[in-house]
């Protein structure tokens, strides 16, 4: 477990049972190893990150027999990593919740970074999300992959080898996972300190000296949009979707508005 600042955690699970298969078996552990390195390098983490490397099905069943009840209480989002290194478009398999933080963050990032992706609902044919989402646990765990298992001819054959996978695709998968987890970290309900009309931004150093067409105006409108929807009920994903814009475009605005005192996390709003 990679520790963060809260007692809540994000699950990252992958499996080791047919190590001769490059995409179906080794790409998940490789992606998670690189992802661990990126998360460990962060100066601070809101959540704990639980990495599970286990034989598929029976390994996770055994793991859940030891830690399942603890994980059920602590897990806010989770993903099963598999088939991360072929060159096909991304596929996201939703949790049984369909609209959990895990689902919303993954689909938001994919919508803006990889609009050619596919999203499918939970089904019992699959990987270890079947165990994490079983009735007694029902954790908010989805699965992000590239070409889905059973949908490429090399699957479960000796042709699923080093020649089949792309290390550029694997690197891209790691970056997409990291973008999703960054959003999971950053997402929260926000509250604008000035609730009646727009706040005066100039005296707080938040309004530009001049407005030029293009990025400067868009950035200003993104900030005003952020403040307008920061009512304590909308979280950052919802605020970004309302624009609509990639949530990453709001990170700097959130930081500046928090520092200037015009924005609060809703949990700190009085």
C-alpha positions as CSV (number, residue, x, y, z in Angstrom):
1,X,0.0,0.0,0.0
2,X,1.3,3.4,-1.1
3,X,0.2,5.7,1.8
4,X,-1.6,9.0,1.4
5,X,-3.2,11.5,3.8
6,X,-6.6,9.9,4.4
7,X,-7.9,6.5,5.4
8,X,-9.6,6.0,2.0
9,X,-7.9,4.2,-0.8
10,X,-7.8,3.5,-4.5
11,X,-7.4,-0.1,-5.6
12,X,-5.1,-1.0,-8.5
13,X,-5.3,-4.7,-9.3
14,X,-3.7,-6.9,-12.0
15,X,-3.0,-10.6,-12.4
16,X,-0.1,-13.0,-12.9
17,X,-1.1,-16.5,-14.1
18,X,0.0,-17.0,-17.7
19,X,3.3,-15.1,-17.9
20,X,4.1,-16.3,-21.4
21,X,1.4,-14.0,-22.8
22,X,2.6,-10.5,-23.3
23,X,-0.6,-8.4,-23.7
24,X,-3.1,-10.4,-21.7
25,X,-0.8,-11.1,-18.8
26,X,2.4,-9.1,-18.6
27,X,1.2,-5.7,-19.8
28,X,-1.0,-5.2,-16.7
29,X,1.8,-5.8,-14.1
30,X,4.2,-3.7,-16.2
31,X,1.7,-0.8,-16.4
32,X,1.1,-0.9,-12.7
33,X,4.8,-1.0,-11.9
34,X,5.4,2.2,-13.9
35,X,2.2,3.7,-12.4
36,X,3.5,3.0,-8.9
37,X,6.7,4.9,-9.7
38,X,4.7,7.9,-10.9
39,X,2.4,8.0,-7.9
40,X,5.3,7.5,-5.4
41,X,7.0,10.5,-6.9
42,X,4.0,12.8,-6.1
43,X,4.8,15.3,-3.3
44,X,1.5,14.5,-1.6
45,X,-1.4,12.0,-2.1
46,X,-4.9,12.4,-0.8
47,X,-5.6,8.6,-1.0
48,X,-3.8,5.4,-0.1
49,X,-3.1,3.3,-3.2
50,X,-3.4,-0.5,-2.8
51,X,-1.6,-2.5,-5.5
52,X,-2.7,-6.1,-5.8
53,X,-0.7,-8.5,-8.0
54,X,-2.3,-11.9,-7.8
55,X,-3.3,-15.0,-9.8
56,X,-6.5,-14.2,-11.6
57,X,-9.7,-15.3,-9.8
58,X,-8.4,-17.7,-7.1
59,X,-5.6,-15.3,-6.1
60,X,-8.0,-12.4,-5.6
61,X,-10.6,-14.6,-3.8
62,X,-7.9,-15.5,-1.4
63,X,-6.8,-11.9,-1.0
64,X,-10.3,-10.7,-0.3
65,X,-10.8,-13.4,2.3
66,X,-8.0,-11.6,4.2
67,X,-8.6,-8.0,3.4
68,X,-12.0,-7.7,1.8
69,X,-14.0,-6.2,4.6
70,X,-11.3,-3.6,5.2
71,X,-11.2,-2.8,1.5
72,X,-15.0,-2.6,1.3
73,X,-15.0,0.2,3.9
74,X,-12.0,2.1,2.5
75,X,-12.1,1.9,-1.3
76,X,-13.4,5.0,-3.1
77,X,-12.3,3.8,-6.6
78,X,-10.6,0.9,-8.2
79,X,-9.4,-0.5,-11.5
80,X,-8.3,-3.8,-12.9
81,X,-5.5,-3.5,-15.4
82,X,-5.2,-5.9,-18.3
83,X,-4.5,-5.9,-22.0
84,X,-2.6,-2.6,-21.8
85,X,0.0,-2.9,-24.6
86,X,-1.7,-3.6,-27.9
87,X,-2.3,-0.7,-30.3
88,X,-6.1,-0.8,-30.3
89,X,-8.3,2.0,-28.9
90,X,-9.1,2.0,-25.2
91,X,-12.1,0.1,-23.6
92,X,-13.5,1.0,-20.2
93,X,-15.6,-1.6,-18.4
94,X,-17.8,0.2,-15.8
95,X,-18.3,-1.0,-12.2
96,X,-21.7,-2.3,-11.2
97,X,-22.4,1.2,-9.8
98,X,-22.1,2.6,-13.4
99,X,-21.7,6.2,-12.0
100,X,-19.1,5.8,-9.3
101,X,-16.1,8.1,-8.9
102,X,-14.0,5.4,-10.7
103,X,-16.4,5.3,-13.7
104,X,-16.9,9.1,-13.9
105,X,-13.2,9.9,-13.7
106,X,-12.2,7.2,-16.3
107,X,-15.0,8.2,-18.8
108,X,-14.3,11.9,-18.4
109,X,-10.6,11.5,-19.2
110,X,-11.2,9.1,-22.1
111,X,-13.8,11.4,-23.6
112,X,-11.3,14.2,-23.9
113,X,-8.0,12.4,-24.5
114,X,-9.3,9.4,-26.5
115,X,-12.7,10.0,-28.0
116,X,-12.4,6.8,-30.0
117,X,-12.7,4.7,-26.8
118,X,-15.5,2.3,-26.0
119,X,-17.3,2.1,-22.7
120,X,-19.3,-1.0,-21.7
121,X,-21.3,-1.9,-18.6
122,X,-20.3,-4.5,-16.1
123,X,-20.7,-8.1,-17.1
124,X,-19.7,-11.3,-15.4
125,X,-17.5,-12.3,-18.3
126,X,-14.2,-10.7,-17.5
127,X,-11.4,-10.5,-15.0
128,X,-11.1,-9.8,-11.3
129,X,-13.6,-7.0,-11.2
130,X,-16.1,-10.0,-10.9
131,X,-14.7,-10.7,-7.4
132,X,-14.4,-7.0,-6.3
133,X,-18.0,-6.3,-7.5
134,X,-19.5,-9.5,-6.1
135,X,-22.6,-8.8,-4.0
136,X,-20.9,-9.0,-0.6
137,X,-18.3,-6.5,-1.6
138,X,-19.7,-4.5,-4.5
139,X,-16.8,-2.1,-4.6
140,X,-16.6,0.7,-7.2
141,X,-14.1,-1.1,-9.4
142,X,-13.9,-0.9,-13.2
143,X,-11.4,-2.0,-15.7
144,X,-9.4,0.0,-18.2
145,X,-7.8,-1.9,-21.1
146,X,-7.0,-1.4,-24.8
147,X,-8.5,-4.1,-27.1
148,X,-10.7,-6.2,-24.8
149,X,-9.7,-9.8,-24.0
150,X,-11.2,-12.4,-26.4
151,X,-11.6,-9.7,-29.1
152,X,-8.2,-10.1,-30.8
153,X,-7.1,-13.3,-32.5
154,X,-3.8,-13.5,-30.6
155,X,-5.6,-13.8,-27.2
156,X,-4.6,-16.9,-25.2
157,X,-2.3,-18.1,-28.0
158,X,1.5,-18.2,-28.4
159,X,1.1,-15.2,-30.8
160,X,0.4,-13.0,-27.8
161,X,4.2,-12.3,-27.5
162,X,6.6,-9.4,-27.4
163,X,6.2,-8.9,-31.2
164,X,2.5,-8.3,-30.7
165,X,2.7,-5.6,-28.1
166,X,3.8,-2.0,-28.5
167,X,5.8,-0.3,-25.7
168,X,4.6,3.1,-27.0
169,X,1.0,1.8,-26.4
170,X,2.0,0.6,-23.0
171,X,3.5,4.0,-22.1
172,X,0.3,5.7,-23.3
173,X,-1.8,3.4,-21.1
174,X,0.3,4.3,-18.1
175,X,-0.3,8.0,-18.9
176,X,-4.0,7.6,-19.3
177,X,-4.2,5.7,-16.0
178,X,-2.2,8.5,-14.3
179,X,-4.5,11.2,-15.8
180,X,-7.5,9.3,-14.4
181,X,-5.9,8.9,-10.9
182,X,-4.9,12.6,-10.9
183,X,-8.6,13.4,-11.5
184,X,-9.7,11.0,-8.7
185,X,-7.2,12.9,-6.4
186,X,-8.4,16.3,-7.5
187,X,-12.1,15.7,-7.6
188,X,-14.1,17.3,-4.8
189,X,-17.1,19.5,-4.2
190,X,-16.2,23.1,-4.3
191,X,-17.7,26.2,-2.7
192,X,-17.4,29.8,-3.8
193,X,-17.0,32.1,-0.8
194,X,-18.9,34.8,-2.7
195,X,-22.3,33.2,-3.4
196,X,-24.2,36.3,-4.4
197,X,-23.1,37.6,-7.8
198,X,-19.5,37.3,-9.1
199,X,-16.5,38.1,-6.8
200,X,-14.2,41.0,-7.6
201,X,-11.2,39.2,-9.0
202,X,-8.9,42.1,-9.9
203,X,-8.1,43.0,-6.3
204,X,-7.2,39.4,-5.6
205,X,-4.8,39.1,-8.6
206,X,-7.1,36.8,-10.5
207,X,-8.2,39.0,-13.3
208,X,-5.9,39.7,-16.3
209,X,-4.7,43.2,-17.0
210,X,-6.0,42.9,-20.5
211,X,-8.1,40.5,-22.4
212,X,-7.0,39.3,-25.8
213,X,-8.9,36.9,-28.1
214,X,-7.9,33.3,-27.7
215,X,-6.5,31.4,-24.7
216,X,-6.6,34.3,-22.3
217,X,-10.3,34.8,-22.7
218,X,-11.0,31.1,-22.5
219,X,-8.9,30.8,-19.4
220,X,-10.9,33.7,-17.8
221,X,-14.2,32.1,-18.8
222,X,-13.0,28.8,-17.3
223,X,-12.3,30.5,-14.0
224,X,-15.7,32.3,-14.0
225,X,-17.4,29.0,-14.9
226,X,-15.6,27.3,-12.0
227,X,-16.8,29.9,-9.5
228,X,-20.3,30.0,-10.9
229,X,-20.8,26.3,-10.4
230,X,-19.0,26.1,-7.1
231,X,-22.1,25.9,-5.0
232,X,-21.1,23.1,-2.7
233,X,-23.1,20.5,-4.6
234,X,-21.1,20.2,-7.9
235,X,-17.8,18.4,-7.9
236,X,-15.0,19.2,-10.3
237,X,-16.0,16.5,-12.8
238,X,-19.5,17.9,-12.9
239,X,-18.2,21.4,-13.2
240,X,-15.9,20.5,-16.1
241,X,-18.7,18.5,-17.9
242,X,-21.0,21.5,-17.7
243,X,-18.5,23.7,-19.6
244,X,-17.8,21.2,-21.3
245,X,-14.0,21.0,-21.0
246,X,-11.3,18.6,-19.8
247,X,-11.0,18.8,-16.0
248,X,-7.3,19.3,-16.2
249,X,-7.9,22.8,-17.6
250,X,-9.4,23.8,-14.2
251,X,-6.6,22.5,-11.9
252,X,-4.6,25.7,-12.0
253,X,-7.7,27.8,-11.5
254,X,-8.8,25.8,-8.5
255,X,-5.3,26.2,-6.9
256,X,-5.3,30.0,-7.5
257,X,-8.8,30.5,-6.2
258,X,-8.1,28.4,-3.1
259,X,-5.0,30.4,-2.4
260,X,-6.8,33.7,-3.0
261,X,-9.5,32.7,-0.6
262,X,-12.4,32.9,-3.0
263,X,-12.9,29.1,-3.2
264,X,-13.1,26.4,-0.5
265,X,-13.5,22.7,-0.4
266,X,-17.2,22.2,0.4
267,X,-16.2,20.2,3.5
268,X,-14.6,23.3,4.9
269,X,-17.5,25.6,3.9
270,X,-19.4,27.1,6.9
